[in-house]
Amino acid sequence: MKTRYATGLGAGLLLLLNGCSTNPVSGKREVSLVSEGQEVALGKEADPQIVAQYGLYENAELQRFVQERGKQMAAVSHRPNLPYEFKVVDSPVLNAFAIPGGYVYLTRGIMAHFNNEAQFAGVLGHEIGHVTARHSAQQQTKATLAQVGLLGAMIASPRFGQYAEQAQQGLGLLFLKFGRDDEREADQLGVEYSTKIGYDAHQMAGFFQTLQREQAKSGGEALPDFLSTHPNPGDRFVTVNQLATEWMQKAGLSNPKVNRESYLRLIDGIVYGDDPKQGFVENSVFYHPELRFQFPVPQGWQVQNTPQQVQMAPQGGKALLLFTLVPGQTLEAAAQQLVQQYQLQVAESKNTTVNGLPALAVVADQVPQQQQGQAAPQQQQAQPSARTLLYLIRYTDKNYLMLGASSPQDFNTYYPLFSSAAQGFRQLSDPDKINRQPERVRVKTLQLRSTLQQALRTLQVPEKRHEEMAILNGMELNEQLNAGSQIKVVGY
């Protein structure tokens, strides 16, 4: 046992010795098991998947602007030689993120909430900072070293191997997102990089207040994605303002760029919120105008819609409904592929119809893989971890899947909701739903001096949306605005 443990420890030390490198930002030596070439390869492989998941926002001018500013900022960064790519993805959430190798993404939702180029530049620099400081590579290294430690423990104590899978899952969660130290460093780099290309980084601090207000609007129940693992927005506001002042002095920047009017012109007309053509929920029904179908959503369930699938779940997360397209020449072929993909054991299957459309209904159990592979005693049956109801429906030469899943104990409770959603699938023919247009940001010039709230009333913005518009503009409702000022409102 001691010999085997020493061997595992030796392998870990070998990884440490061979994996030292210098961090491009800090200049310090650090353990890194991911080379720059591997970072680039990871990004190149992941980029098509991200584009498929979200879709690119169809606005050539906006995409060109982001790419040009991104390249300009990357050139003054600590890693100017990476093959950077900058893209606006078609999502309404307030988010920006980066992956290894120089791939940076901003959602149209966050682009709509910036009120000048300097705010945009600060967040862009923050995401470039994650790349230049190799935060993703460090995460991967930590995860790998943890796996080495896990392997060593398994070698030292064979009993520990019984819990290996659970331990690995825990490690995956541990290193899933950037830590707060990484976020603070990215904030510092965002200030540095945006200042170096002439922008006022104080504006970046101001945008944190917009994010904080967006959080408060939701009752504190859900953070905007960009805030989900970040330091407290109030603390960041103070720190980033201090850093911005310091970097302006270092750079000798006396007249930093804000560029409010040019930015507002750029985003005038950007889609705001959900785009109906990608599907939308109204009165507990999901409609998809382009694919011409609809189905009911269980009352009170939360819905997450992406180009690839629709996910629905109740509060508490004890069940899941998933709706998506699946390949297959026939419904039976599609079902067989799903059974193999999800490692399901079919309990019953029947051919049926759903509002005149051919359909196949399957009840199946998912049994944990380790139980499937074990030679259990005859009297001990492998216990399913989940029970599913799969409805495969053939419509317009495509296979649609409605998959409901819960624990076996809760399945009978949720079965009627699963079945109702699937059996409610039907062709969409209502012209009002088919021709539904998205809301868009509209930039308006004020004719008279007034408060923001007075201006919103003059522009006939519904009272219930005034606070929402205040957040969108990064202003307070009682803020005084001069004649000629520009504000954002939302309309068709």
C-alpha positions in Angstrom: 0.0 0.0 0.0 2.8 2.4 0.9 4.6 1.7 -2.4 1.4 2.3 -4.4 0.7 5.6 -2.5 4.3 6.8 -3.2 3.8 6.1 -6.9 0.6 8.2 -7.0 2.4 11.0 -5.1 5.3 10.8 -7.4 3.0 11.2 -10.4 1.5 14.3 -8.8 5.0 15.8 -8.1 6.0 15.1 -11.7 3.0 17.1 -12.9 3.9 19.9 -10.6 7.5 20.0 -11.8 6.6 19.9 -15.5 3.7 22.3 -15.2 5.3 25.5 -13.9 5.0 28.6 -16.0 5.0 32.4 -15.6 1.6 34.2 -15.4 1.6 36.9 -18.1 -0.2 39.4 -15.8 1.4 38.9 -12.4 4.8 37.8 -13.6 4.8 35.1 -10.9 5.6 31.5 -11.3 2.6 29.2 -11.1 1.6 25.6 -11.7 -0.2 25.4 -15.0 -1.0 22.1 -16.8 -2.7 23.9 -19.7 -0.4 25.3 -22.4 -1.3 28.3 -24.5 -1.8 26.1 -27.5 -4.2 24.0 -25.5 -6.1 27.2 -24.4 -6.5 28.2 -28.0 -7.6 24.7 -29.0 -10.2 24.6 -26.2 -11.6 28.0 -27.3 -11.7 27.0 -30.9 -13.6 23.8 -30.1 -16.1 25.5 -27.7 -16.9 28.5 -29.8 -19.2 26.7 -32.3 -21.1 25.2 -29.4 -21.6 28.6 -27.8 -22.8 30.1 -31.1 -25.2 27.1 -31.6 -26.5 27.5 -28.0 -27.2 31.2 -28.1 -27.0 32.3 -31.8 -25.3 35.4 -33.0 -27.2 38.7 -32.9 -28.0 39.7 -36.5 -26.6 43.2 -36.7 -23.4 43.5 -38.8 -22.6 47.1 -37.5 -22.8 46.1 -33.9 -20.7 42.9 -34.4 -18.1 45.0 -36.3 -18.0 47.6 -33.5 -17.4 44.9 -30.8 -14.8 43.1 -32.9 -12.9 46.4 -33.6 -12.9 47.6 -30.0 -12.0 44.2 -28.8 -9.0 43.9 -31.1 -7.9 47.4 -30.1 -8.0 46.5 -26.5 -6.4 43.1 -26.9 -3.4 44.8 -28.6 -2.6 46.7 -25.3 -3.3 43.6 -23.1 -0.7 41.3 -21.5 -1.3 38.6 -24.2 -1.7 40.5 -27.5 -0.8 37.5 -29.7 -3.8 35.4 -29.0 -6.3 34.9 -31.9 -9.1 36.9 -30.2 -12.7 36.8 -31.3 -15.4 39.1 -30.0 -19.1 38.4 -30.6 -22.6 39.6 -29.6 -24.8 36.6 -28.8 -28.6 36.7 -29.2 -29.7 36.4 -25.6 -31.7 38.9 -23.5 -29.9 38.2 -20.2 -27.4 40.7 -18.8 -24.2 38.8 -19.3 -20.6 38.8 -20.6 -18.2 35.9 -20.5 -14.9 34.6 -21.9 -13.4 31.2 -22.6 -9.8 30.2 -23.0 -7.9 31.2 -26.1 -9.3 34.7 -26.5 -13.0 34.2 -27.2 -15.2 36.9 -25.6 -19.0 37.1 -25.8 -21.4 39.8 -24.8 -25.2 39.3 -24.9 -27.5 41.8 -26.6 -29.1 42.1 -23.2 -26.0 43.7 -21.7 -25.3 45.7 -24.8 -28.8 47.3 -24.4 -28.1 48.3 -20.8 -24.8 50.1 -21.5 -25.3 53.8 -21.8 -22.0 54.8 -23.4 -18.9 53.2 -25.0 -16.9 53.6 -21.8 -19.2 51.3 -19.8 -19.0 48.8 -22.6 -15.2 49.1 -22.8 -14.8 48.5 -19.0 -16.8 45.2 -19.2 -15.0 44.2 -22.3 -11.7 44.8 -20.6 -12.9 42.7 -17.6 -13.5 39.7 -19.9 -10.2 40.1 -21.7 -8.6 40.2 -18.2 -10.0 36.7 -17.5 -8.2 35.5 -20.6 -4.9 37.3 -20.1 -4.7 36.3 -16.5 -5.3 32.7 -17.5 -8.1 32.2 -15.0 -9.7 29.4 -17.0 -6.4 27.6 -17.3 -5.8 28.0 -13.6 -9.2 26.5 -12.9 -8.5 23.5 -15.2 -5.1 23.0 -13.4 -6.7 23.1 -10.0 -9.3 20.6 -11.1 -6.6 18.3 -12.6 -4.4 18.5 -9.5 -7.4 17.7 -7.4 -8.0 14.7 -9.5 -4.4 13.6 -8.9 -5.0 14.0 -5.2 -8.2 12.0 -5.5 -6.4 9.3 -7.5 -3.7 9.2 -4.8 -6.3 8.7 -2.1 -7.9 6.0 -4.1 -4.6 4.2 -4.4 -3.8 4.7 -0.7 -7.2 3.5 0.4 -9.2 1.3 -1.9 -12.3 1.9 0.1 -12.2 5.5 -1.0 -12.8 4.4 -4.5 -16.4 3.6 -3.6 -17.0 7.4 -3.3 -14.9 8.5 -6.3 -17.8 9.4 -8.5 -19.4 11.6 -5.9 -16.1 13.3 -5.1 -15.4 14.0 -8.8 -18.9 15.6 -9.1 -18.1 17.8 -6.1 -14.8 18.9 -7.6 -16.6 19.8 -10.8 -18.9 22.1 -8.9 -16.0 23.6 -6.9 -14.1 24.8 -10.0 -17.1 25.6 -12.1 -16.9 29.4 -11.9 -14.3 32.0 -11.4 -13.5 32.9 -7.7 -13.9 36.3 -6.3 -10.1 36.9 -6.4 -10.2 36.2 -10.1 -13.1 38.7 -10.5 -11.3 41.4 -8.6 -8.2 40.9 -10.8 -10.4 41.0 -13.9 -11.9 44.3 -12.7 -8.4 45.8 -12.2 -7.4 44.7 -15.8 -10.7 46.0 -17.2 -9.8 49.4 -15.7 -6.2 49.2 -17.1 -7.1 48.1 -20.6 -10.0 50.5 -21.1 -7.9 53.4 -19.8 -5.0 52.5 -22.1 -7.3 52.9 -25.2 -8.6 56.2 -23.9 -11.9 55.5 -22.1 -13.1 56.8 -18.8 -13.0 53.7 -16.5 -15.1 55.5 -13.9 -18.1 54.6 -16.1 -17.4 50.9 -15.6 -18.0 51.5 -11.9 -21.3 53.2 -12.7 -22.5 50.2 -14.6 -22.1 48.1 -11.5 -24.9 50.2 -10.0 -27.1 49.3 -12.9 -26.5 45.6 -12.2 -27.2 46.1 -8.6 -30.5 47.8 -9.3 -31.4 45.0 -11.7 -30.8 42.5 -8.9 -33.0 44.6 -6.5 -35.8 44.8 -9.1 -36.0 41.0 -9.0 -36.4 41.1 -5.2 -32.9 39.8 -4.7 -34.0 36.3 -5.8 -31.9 36.2 -8.9 -28.7 37.9 -9.7 -28.0 39.0 -13.3 -25.6 36.4 -14.7 -22.7 38.8 -14.8 -23.0 39.2 -11.0 -23.5 35.6 -10.1 -20.1 34.9 -8.8 -18.7 38.4 -8.6 -17.8 40.5 -5.5 -20.4 42.8 -4.0 -21.4 45.5 -6.5 -21.2 48.2 -3.9 -17.6 47.3 -3.0 -16.7 47.1 -6.7 -18.1 50.6 -7.3 -15.7 52.1 -4.7 -12.7 50.0 -5.7 -13.1 50.5 -9.5 -13.5 54.3 -9.1 -10.2 54.4 -7.1 -8.5 52.3 -9.7 -9.8 54.4 -12.5 -8.4 57.6 -10.9 -5.0 56.0 -10.4 -4.9 54.7 -14.0 -5.9 58.0 -15.5 -3.0 59.6 -13.6 -0.6 56.8 -14.8 -1.7 57.2 -18.4 -1.7 61.0 -18.3 -5.3 60.8 -19.6 -6.9 64.2 -19.0 -9.8 64.0 -21.4 -11.1 60.4 -21.4 -13.7 59.2 -23.9 -17.3 58.4 -22.8 -19.0 58.6 -26.2 -22.6 58.4 -25.1 -24.3 59.7 -28.2 -22.4 57.5 -30.6 -23.1 54.4 -28.5 -26.8 55.2 -28.3 -27.0 55.6 -32.1 -25.3 52.2 -32.4 -27.9 50.4 -30.2 -31.0 52.3 -31.4 -33.3 49.5 -32.5 -31.6 46.6 -30.7 -34.0 43.8 -29.7 -35.0 44.1 -26.0 -36.1 41.2 -23.9 -37.2 37.9 -25.5 -37.4 37.8 -29.3 -40.8 36.3 -30.2 -39.4 34.6 -33.3 -37.3 32.4 -31.0 -40.4 31.4 -29.0 -42.3 33.1 -26.2 -44.6 32.3 -23.3 -48.0 34.1 -22.9 -50.7 33.0 -20.5 -48.9 29.7 -19.7 -48.6 28.7 -23.4 -45.3 28.5 -25.3 -45.5 29.8 -28.9 -42.9 29.4 -31.6 -43.9 31.6 -34.6 -41.2 30.4 -37.0 -41.7 26.7 -36.4 -45.5 27.2 -36.1 -46.2 25.2 -33.0 -47.5 25.7 -29.5 -47.8 23.8 -26.2 -49.0 24.5 -22.7 -46.6 25.3 -19.9 -47.5 24.0 -16.4 -48.9 26.9 -14.3 -46.3 28.7 -12.3 -43.3 26.8 -13.8 -40.2 28.7 -14.8 -39.2 28.6 -18.4 -35.7 28.9 -20.0 -35.7 29.2 -23.8 -32.6 28.8 -25.9 -32.2 28.1 -29.7 -31.5 24.4 -28.8 -34.2 23.6 -26.3 -36.9 24.8 -23.9 -36.5 23.9 -20.2 -39.4 24.2 -17.7 -39.3 23.5 -14.0 -41.3 24.2 -10.9 -40.1 26.1 -7.8 -37.9 23.6 -5.8 -36.7 21.8 -8.9 -38.3 18.4 -8.2 -39.2 17.9 -11.8 -38.1 18.9 -15.3 -39.8 19.3 -18.7 -37.5 19.5 -21.7 -38.6 20.2 -25.2 -36.3 19.9 -28.2 -35.8 18.5 -31.7 -34.3 15.0 -32.0 -32.8 13.2 -35.1 -34.2 10.0 -36.6 -35.9 8.8 -39.7 -38.8 7.5 -37.7 -40.2 8.1 -34.2 -39.0 4.6 -33.2 -35.5 5.3 -34.4 -35.4 8.6 -32.5 -36.7 6.8 -29.3 -34.1 4.1 -29.6 -31.3 6.7 -29.8 -32.7 8.5 -26.8 -32.8 5.3 -24.8 -29.2 4.7 -25.5 -28.1 8.3 -25.0 -29.7 8.6 -21.6 -29.2 5.0 -20.6 -32.9 4.4 -20.0 -34.7 1.2 -19.2 -38.0 1.2 -21.0 -41.0 0.2 -18.8 -43.7 0.7 -21.4 -44.1 2.1 -24.9 -47.1 2.8 -27.1 -47.9 4.4 -30.5 -50.5 7.2 -30.2 -51.5 10.5 -31.7 -51.3 14.1 -30.4 -53.9 16.4 -32.0 -53.8 14.3 -35.2 -50.0 14.0 -35.3 -48.2 10.7 -35.1 -46.6 10.2 -31.7 -44.8 7.7 -29.5 -45.2 7.7 -25.7 -42.5 6.0 -23.6 -42.1 5.6 -19.9 -38.6 4.7 -18.9 -36.2 4.6 -15.9 -32.7 5.9 -15.7 -30.5 3.7 -13.6 -27.2 5.0 -12.3 -24.3 3.7 -14.4 -22.4 2.2 -11.5 -25.5 0.1 -10.6 -25.9 -1.1 -14.2 -22.3 -2.3 -14.3 -22.3 -4.0 -11.0 -23.0 -7.7 -10.5 -25.7 -7.1 -7.8 -27.0 -10.0 -5.8 -30.0 -11.7 -7.4 -32.4 -10.4 -4.7 -31.1 -6.8 -5.1 -32.5 -4.8 -8.0 -30.8 -1.7 -9.3 -32.9 1.2 -8.2 -33.7 3.9 -10.8 -32.5 7.5 -10.0 -35.2 9.1 -12.2 -38.3 8.1 -14.1 -39.2 9.8 -17.4 -42.1 10.2 -19.7 -41.0 10.7 -23.3 -43.4 11.9 -26.0 -42.0 11.9 -29.5 -44.2 13.8 -32.0 -43.8 14.0 -35.7 -44.6 17.4 -37.2 -43.5 19.0 -40.5 -41.0 16.2 -41.1 -39.3 16.8 -37.8 -39.2 14.8 -34.5 -40.1 16.8 -31.5 -39.4 15.5 -28.0 -41.2 16.5 -24.8 -39.4 14.8 -21.9 -40.7 14.9 -18.4 -38.5 13.7 -15.6 -38.7 13.4 -11.8 -37.6 11.0 -9.0 -39.5 7.7 -9.1 -41.3 8.7 -5.9 -42.6 12.0 -7.4 -43.4 10.7 -10.9 -47.1 10.0 -10.3 -47.5 13.5 -8.9 -46.0 15.1 -12.0 -47.1 12.6 -14.6 -50.4 14.5 -15.4 -48.5 17.7 -16.0 -45.9 16.0 -18.2 -48.7 14.3 -20.2 -50.8 17.5 -20.5 -47.9 19.5 -21.9 -47.1 16.8 -24.5 -50.7 16.2 -25.5 -51.3 20.0 -25.8 -48.7 20.2 -28.6 -50.4 21.5 -31.8 -50.0 23.5 -34.9 -49.8 27.3 -34.4 -52.2 29.2 -36.7 -53.1 32.4 -34.8 -51.8 35.3 -36.9 -51.4 37.5 -33.8 -48.8 35.0 -32.4 -47.2 34.2 -35.7 -46.6 37.9 -36.6 -45.6 39.0 -33.0 -42.8 41.5 -33.2 -40.0 42.0 -30.5 -39.7 45.1 -28.4 -36.7 47.2 -29.3 -34.7 50.0 -27.7 -35.7 53.4 -29.1 -33.5 56.5 -28.5 -35.5 59.6 -27.9 -34.4 63.3 -27.8 -36.1 65.4 -25.1 -37.6 68.7 -26.3 -37.9 70.2 -22.8 -36.0 70.2 -19.5 -37.7 67.7 -17.2 -37.1 64.8 -14.8 -36.7 61.4 -16.3 -40.1 60.4 -14.9 -41.8 63.4 -16.5 -40.1 62.6 -19.8 -41.3 59.0 -19.7 -44.9 60.2 -19.1 -44.6 62.6 -22.0 -43.4 59.7 -24.2 -46.4 57.7 -22.9 -44.4 54.9 -21.3 -46.7 52.9 -19.0 -46.2 53.9 -15.3 -45.5 50.3 -14.3 -42.4 50.3 -16.5 -40.9 53.5 -15.3 -38.4 51.9 -12.9 -37.4 49.4 -15.6 -36.7 52.3 -18.0 -34.7 54.1 -15.2 -32.5 51.1 -14.8 -32.1 50.7 -18.6 -30.9 54.3 -18.7 -28.7 54.1 -15.6 -30.6 57.0 -14.1 -33.0 57.8 -11.2 -36.6 58.8 -12.0 -36.1 62.2 -10.3 -33.0 63.0 -12.2 -33.1 66.3 -14.0 -32.5 66.2 -17.8 -31.8 69.1 -20.1 -33.6 69.8 -23.4 -31.7 67.9 -26.1 -30.8 65.0 -23.8 -31.2 61.5 -25.1 -32.9 58.6 -23.3 -33.8 55.0 -24.1 -37.3 53.7 -24.1 -38.7 50.5 -25.3 -41.2 50.1 -28.2 -42.0 48.2 -31.3 
